[in-house]
Amino acid sequence: METWFEAIIPLPEIAGLQYVLNQLAAGVLEDTSLLARWRQLHAKLPDIPLNDDGEQSVLLPAKQVFGEIHNSENPELYAIFTYQQW
């Protein structure tokens, strides 16, 4: 992420992996071992970082963010517009 140079469990990477693995698993494959590996990887992915206070859910740029903000990018929006995970 360009906004935070150091982030733990960053939303764009998690949302991207979830999206791509879902698309791959939805395709028609003859190689069931490859499909099984994609499903195993998807099952190991952490959830998209979220702050849920009971009333409202808010996407977070990462589960843990460290350091200063370096620009004005909104990485939370990758889960909505790019990867359609929210």
Backbone as CSV, one residue per row, in Angstrom:
resi,resn,N_x,N_y,N_z,CA_x,CA_y,CA_z,C_x,C_y,C_z
1,MET,0.838,-1.173,0.000,0.000,0.000,0.000,0.884,1.237,0.000
2,GLU,0.491,2.202,-0.760,1.268,3.419,-0.838,1.020,4.346,0.351
3,THR,-0.138,4.250,0.970,-0.454,5.156,2.071,0.322,4.789,3.321
4,TRP,0.290,3.530,3.703,1.052,3.051,4.850,2.087,2.074,4.335
5,PHE,3.351,2.385,4.552,4.410,1.522,4.044,4.513,0.225,4.824
6,GLU,4.116,0.235,6.074,4.132,-0.967,6.890,2.713,-1.251,7.360
7,ALA,2.203,-2.406,7.003,0.847,-2.782,7.400,0.796,-4.289,7.598
8,ILE,0.045,-4.721,8.595,-0.138,-6.144,8.858,-1.551,-6.517,8.429
9,ILE,-1.652,-7.542,7.607,-2.902,-8.004,7.007,-3.568,-6.841,6.256
10,PRO,-2.921,-6.368,5.181,-3.458,-5.240,4.415,-4.686,-5.626,3.587
11,LEU,-5.685,-4.786,3.614,-6.943,-5.045,2.934,-6.790,-5.273,1.425
12,PRO,-6.046,-4.455,0.667,-5.989,-4.686,-0.782,-5.473,-6.079,-1.152
13,GLU,-4.476,-6.561,-0.453,-3.922,-7.875,-0.769,-4.896,-8.994,-0.412
14,ILE,-5.537,-8.877,0.746,-6.503,-9.905,1.162,-7.708,-9.915,0.221
15,ALA,-8.266,-8.745,-0.075,-9.425,-8.668,-0.976,-9.061,-9.181,-2.367
16,GLY,-7.873,-8.845,-2.843,-7.439,-9.305,-4.164,-7.285,-10.802,-4.226
17,LEU,-6.651,-11.384,-3.225,-6.491,-12.841,-3.195,-7.840,-13.549,-3.105
18,GLN,-8.735,-13.046,-2.269,-10.061,-13.662,-2.158,-10.786,-13.617,-3.497
19,TYR,-10.725,-12.467,-4.145,-11.410,-12.311,-5.433,-10.841,-13.259,-6.490
20,VAL,-9.535,-13.268,-6.635,-8.897,-14.100,-7.660,-9.138,-15.583,-7.392
21,LEU,-9.006,-16.009,-6.140,-9.225,-17.424,-5.817,-10.677,-17.824,-6.047
22,ASN,-11.617,-16.937,-5.745,-13.027,-17.235,-6.028,-13.257,-17.385,-7.531
23,GLN,-12.654,-16.499,-8.323,-12.813,-16.577,-9.778,-12.182,-17.853,-10.334
24,LEU,-11.006,-18.213,-9.823,-10.349,-19.440,-10.289,-11.169,-20.674,-9.929
25,ALA,-11.709,-20.695,-8.717,-12.492,-21.855,-8.276,-13.806,-21.975,-9.043
26,ALA,-14.317,-20.858,-9.550,-15.577,-20.879,-10.292,-15.386,-21.378,-11.723
27,GLY,-14.161,-21.361,-12.207,-13.884,-21.817,-13.565,-13.974,-23.326,-13.674
28,VAL,-14.109,-23.796,-14.884,-14.195,-25.237,-15.132,-12.773,-25.781,-15.275
29,LEU,-12.431,-26.704,-14.402,-11.096,-27.297,-14.419,-11.181,-28.807,-14.423
30,GLU,-10.263,-29.405,-15.128,-10.155,-30.857,-15.064,-9.194,-31.270,-13.966
31,ASP,-8.305,-30.382,-13.581,-7.293,-30.671,-12.557,-7.892,-30.416,-11.169
32,THR,-8.452,-31.442,-10.567,-9.098,-31.274,-9.268,-8.091,-31.014,-8.154
33,SER,-6.841,-31.450,-8.314,-5.842,-31.193,-7.275,-5.501,-29.705,-7.222
34,LEU,-5.464,-29.048,-8.359,-5.211,-27.619,-8.392,-6.377,-26.858,-7.772
35,LEU,-7.577,-27.258,-8.095,-8.770,-26.644,-7.520,-8.779,-26.816,-5.999
36,ALA,-8.391,-27.981,-5.520,-8.336,-28.238,-4.078,-7.307,-27.335,-3.411
37,ARG,-6.169,-27.102,-4.065,-5.149,-26.208,-3.492,-5.643,-24.777,-3.412
38,TRP,-6.354,-24.326,-4.444,-6.909,-22.968,-4.405,-7.904,-22.825,-3.266
39,ARG,-8.737,-23.839,-3.077,-9.719,-23.786,-1.983,-9.037,-23.810,-0.615
40,GLN,-7.959,-24.579,-0.479,-7.210,-24.605,0.782,-6.587,-23.247,1.070
41,LEU,-6.005,-22.628,0.059,-5.410,-21.311,0.233,-6.472,-20.288,0.624
42,HIS,-7.623,-20.342,-0.039,-8.707,-19.413,0.279,-9.165,-19.583,1.726
43,ALA,-9.233,-20.804,2.186,-9.676,-21.072,3.560,-8.681,-20.538,4.592
44,LYS,-7.413,-20.415,4.214,-6.383,-19.926,5.138,-6.302,-18.394,5.197
45,LEU,-6.917,-17.727,4.233,-6.836,-16.268,4.212,-7.564,-15.658,5.410
46,PRO,-7.009,-14.600,5.982,-7.732,-13.905,7.049,-8.922,-13.146,6.460
47,ASP,-9.841,-12.774,7.311,-10.978,-11.966,6.876,-10.505,-10.570,6.485
48,ILE,-11.309,-9.902,5.683,-11.024,-8.514,5.334,-11.051,-7.694,6.622
49,PRO,-10.045,-6.841,6.850,-10.003,-6.038,8.085,-11.238,-5.156,8.216
50,LEU,-11.842,-5.228,9.372,-13.119,-4.569,9.594,-13.209,-4.101,11.028
51,ASN,-13.777,-2.940,11.232,-14.088,-2.443,12.568,-15.602,-2.466,12.690
52,ASP,-16.106,-3.337,13.525,-17.548,-3.496,13.692,-17.900,-3.179,15.131
53,ASP,-18.590,-2.053,15.327,-18.944,-1.647,16.686,-20.361,-2.065,17.078
54,GLY,-20.981,-2.916,16.276,-22.331,-3.370,16.577,-23.380,-2.585,15.817
55,GLU,-23.137,-1.311,15.586,-24.071,-0.467,14.834,-23.650,-0.320,13.386
56,GLN,-22.344,-0.179,13.184,-21.836,0.130,11.863,-20.540,-0.642,11.622
57,SER,-20.393,-1.155,10.414,-19.157,-1.830,10.027,-18.370,-0.896,9.119
58,VAL,-17.066,-0.789,9.385,-16.197,0.087,8.614,-14.992,-0.711,8.134
59,LEU,-14.704,-0.621,6.842,-13.517,-1.269,6.298,-12.274,-0.558,6.805
60,LEU,-11.271,-1.333,7.171,-9.993,-0.780,7.622,-8.936,-1.030,6.558
61,PRO,-7.929,-0.174,6.440,-6.887,-0.394,5.440,-6.043,-1.634,5.731
62,ALA,-5.967,-2.021,7.007,-5.219,-3.204,7.425,-5.654,-3.563,8.830
63,LYS,-5.350,-4.789,9.229,-5.690,-5.185,10.598,-4.892,-4.354,11.598
64,GLN,-3.622,-4.151,11.292,-2.775,-3.283,12.107,-1.977,-2.407,11.164
65,VAL,-2.005,-1.116,11.405,-1.282,-0.171,10.564,-0.259,0.542,11.422
66,PHE,0.945,0.663,10.904,2.010,1.329,11.627,2.585,2.446,10.775
67,GLY,3.073,3.469,11.413,3.767,4.540,10.705,2.843,5.668,10.310
68,GLU,3.420,6.579,9.566,2.705,7.774,9.144,2.022,7.548,7.797
69,ILE,1.005,8.342,7.536,0.336,8.323,6.242,1.237,9.037,5.242
70,HIS,1.434,8.432,4.049,2.353,8.992,3.063,1.653,9.657,1.885
71,ASN,0.371,9.421,1.677,-0.379,10.113,0.624,-1.866,10.024,0.940
72,SER,-2.708,10.341,-0.010,-4.145,10.400,0.279,-4.942,9.267,-0.360
73,GLU,-4.306,8.179,-0.653,-4.993,7.019,-1.214,-5.920,6.405,-0.156
74,ASN,-7.038,5.812,-0.593,-7.969,5.114,0.299,-7.943,3.628,-0.036
75,PRO,-7.024,2.871,0.566,-6.916,1.451,0.217,-8.151,0.643,0.599
76,GLU,-8.980,1.155,1.490,-10.193,0.434,1.886,-11.129,0.235,0.696
77,LEU,-11.079,1.141,-0.263,-12.000,1.081,-1.392,-11.675,-0.035,-2.383
78,TYR,-10.492,-0.633,-2.296,-10.168,-1.764,-3.172,-11.147,-2.911,-2.968
79,ALA,-11.609,-3.099,-1.763,-12.554,-4.188,-1.492,-13.909,-3.931,-2.145
80,ILE,-14.210,-2.680,-2.458,-15.511,-2.339,-3.029,-15.449,-2.260,-4.551
81,PHE,-14.594,-1.397,-5.073,-14.607,-1.097,-6.505,-13.762,-2.049,-7.341
82,THR,-12.649,-2.458,-6.836,-11.779,-3.309,-7.647,-12.144,-4.785,-7.505
83,TYR,-12.285,-5.246,-6.272,-12.438,-6.681,-6.017,-13.845,-7.112,-5.631
84,GLN,-14.765,-6.179,-5.495,-16.186,-6.487,-5.237,-16.374,-7.475,-4.091
85,GLN,-15.678,-7.260,-2.997,-15.766,-8.149,-1.841,-16.625,-7.576,-0.735
86,TRP,-17.170,-6.412,-0.914,-17.954,-5.802,0.171,-19.317,-5.430,-0.323
